[in-house]
Amino acid sequence: MVGTGAFTQTEFLRDVSLTVTKNTNYWELGKPYLDKLQNIFITDALTAEASFKSGAGEVIQCYTDQMANSLKKAGFKIITYPGFQYYLYPDGNNADSPWSNPKVRQAAEYAINKEAIANAMGYGTWTTSYQYSPQTSPALTLI
């Protein structure tokens, strides 16, 4: 790794861990505040969650929404950020398709319970969107 960031890579063990230490030549005096960070890679979600709950780490990137929900119920703080988006694009260009009728597309829009789907599939971590870009999208700041 090459760069002028706050940390420098001191050890990398493929599929095991990445360790970075404070860059003593960092341009902003007094920073970074931490001397060292270590990322431990655990590929099995259940092992990672159990390890985190046992105190083996201070931060975990949740593998699934189900894991995030489990950790939230256990009292851990969950920090979310915009992620993947799921869309339904019916075939409206094919004249033989029922989706070519705008009334059918409008009916489907009103019939689908987006909140229920988000809560069930995202275990309470998903949000619903009523436009192409989610509300957290930087693209909306341009409008």
C-alpha positions as CSV (number, residue, x, y, z in Angstrom):
1,M,0.0,0.0,0.0
2,V,1.4,3.4,-0.9
3,G,-0.1,6.8,0.2
4,T,0.0,9.8,2.5
5,G,-2.8,8.7,4.8
6,A,-2.9,8.8,8.5
7,F,-1.9,5.1,8.8
8,T,0.8,2.9,7.2
9,Q,0.4,-0.8,6.6
10,T,2.7,-2.8,8.9
11,E,1.4,-6.3,8.3
12,F,-0.9,-8.2,6.0
13,L,-1.8,-11.8,6.3
14,R,-4.1,-12.9,3.5
15,D,-7.5,-14.1,4.8
16,V,-6.3,-13.5,8.3
17,S,-5.7,-9.8,9.2
18,L,-4.5,-6.4,8.1
19,T,-2.6,-4.2,10.6
20,V,-1.9,-0.5,10.1
21,T,0.0,1.8,12.5
22,K,0.1,5.6,13.0
23,N,1.9,7.4,10.2
24,T,4.5,9.5,12.2
25,N,5.0,11.7,9.1
26,Y,1.3,12.5,8.7
27,W,0.7,16.1,7.5
28,E,-1.9,17.0,10.2
29,L,-0.1,17.4,13.5
30,G,-1.5,15.5,16.4
31,K,-3.4,13.0,14.2
32,P,-4.3,10.3,13.9
33,Y,-5.4,9.7,17.5
34,L,-5.0,6.0,17.4
35,D,-1.6,4.2,17.4
36,K,-2.7,1.1,15.6
37,L,-5.7,-0.6,13.9
38,Q,-6.1,-4.2,13.2
39,N,-8.7,-5.7,10.9
40,I,-9.3,-9.4,11.5
41,F,-11.0,-11.3,8.7
42,I,-13.5,-13.9,9.8
43,T,-15.4,-15.4,6.8
44,D,-18.1,-17.3,8.7
45,A,-20.9,-14.9,9.8
46,L,-21.8,-16.8,12.9
47,T,-18.2,-17.1,14.1
48,A,-17.7,-13.4,13.4
49,E,-20.8,-12.4,15.3
50,A,-20.0,-14.7,18.3
51,S,-16.4,-13.4,18.3
52,F,-17.6,-9.8,18.4
53,K,-20.2,-10.5,21.1
54,S,-17.4,-12.1,23.2
55,G,-15.4,-8.8,23.1
56,A,-12.8,-9.9,20.6
57,G,-13.3,-6.6,18.6
58,E,-14.7,-3.1,19.0
59,V,-16.3,-2.7,15.5
60,I,-17.8,-5.2,13.2
61,Q,-19.1,-4.8,9.6
62,C,-22.3,-6.8,9.6
63,Y,-22.4,-9.6,7.0
64,T,-26.2,-9.5,6.7
65,D,-29.2,-7.5,7.8
66,Q,-30.1,-10.4,10.1
67,M,-26.8,-10.0,11.9
68,A,-27.4,-6.3,12.3
69,N,-30.8,-7.0,13.8
70,S,-29.4,-9.6,16.2
71,L,-26.6,-7.2,17.4
72,K,-29.1,-4.4,17.8
73,K,-31.3,-6.6,19.9
74,A,-28.2,-7.5,22.0
75,G,-27.8,-3.7,22.7
76,F,-25.1,-2.8,20.3
77,K,-25.3,0.5,18.3
78,I,-25.8,0.0,14.6
79,I,-24.5,2.6,12.2
80,T,-26.0,2.4,8.8
81,Y,-25.0,4.0,5.5
82,P,-26.5,3.9,2.0
83,G,-25.9,0.5,0.4
84,F,-27.5,-1.6,-2.3
85,Q,-30.8,-0.8,-3.8
86,Y,-33.4,-3.1,-5.3
87,Y,-35.7,-2.2,-8.1
88,L,-38.5,-3.8,-10.1
89,Y,-38.3,-3.0,-13.8
90,P,-41.4,-4.5,-15.4
91,D,-41.3,-5.0,-19.2
92,G,-43.3,-1.9,-20.3
93,N,-41.9,-1.8,-23.9
94,N,-43.4,-5.1,-24.9
95,A,-46.9,-4.4,-26.2
96,D,-48.0,-7.9,-25.3
97,S,-47.0,-7.5,-21.7
98,P,-49.6,-6.4,-19.1
99,W,-46.9,-4.0,-17.8
100,S,-47.1,-1.9,-21.0
101,N,-50.4,-0.6,-19.5
102,P,-49.6,2.4,-17.2
103,K,-52.7,1.6,-15.1
104,V,-51.3,-1.9,-14.3
105,R,-47.9,-0.4,-13.3
106,Q,-49.7,2.2,-11.1
107,A,-51.9,-0.5,-9.5
108,A,-48.8,-2.6,-8.7
109,E,-47.1,0.5,-7.2
110,Y,-50.1,1.0,-4.8
111,A,-50.6,-2.7,-4.1
112,I,-47.0,-3.5,-3.0
113,N,-46.5,-2.9,0.7
114,K,-42.9,-1.6,0.6
115,E,-42.6,-1.0,4.3
116,A,-43.6,-4.6,5.1
117,I,-41.1,-6.0,2.6
118,A,-38.3,-3.7,3.9
119,N,-39.0,-4.8,7.5
120,A,-39.3,-8.5,6.7
121,M,-36.4,-8.8,4.3
122,G,-34.1,-6.3,5.9
123,Y,-34.9,-7.2,9.5
124,G,-35.7,-3.6,10.3
125,T,-32.5,-2.2,8.7
126,W,-33.9,-1.3,5.3
127,T,-35.7,1.9,4.3
128,T,-38.2,2.3,1.6
129,S,-37.9,4.5,-1.4
130,Y,-40.6,6.2,-3.5
131,Q,-38.3,7.5,-6.2
132,Y,-35.4,6.2,-8.3
133,S,-32.7,7.6,-6.0
134,P,-32.9,6.9,-2.3
135,Q,-33.2,10.0,0.0
136,T,-29.6,9.5,1.1
137,S,-28.3,9.8,-2.5
138,P,-25.9,12.7,-3.2
139,A,-27.6,13.0,-6.5
140,L,-30.6,14.6,-4.8
141,T,-28.5,17.5,-3.6
142,L,-28.2,18.5,-7.2
143,I,-32.0,19.0,-7.6
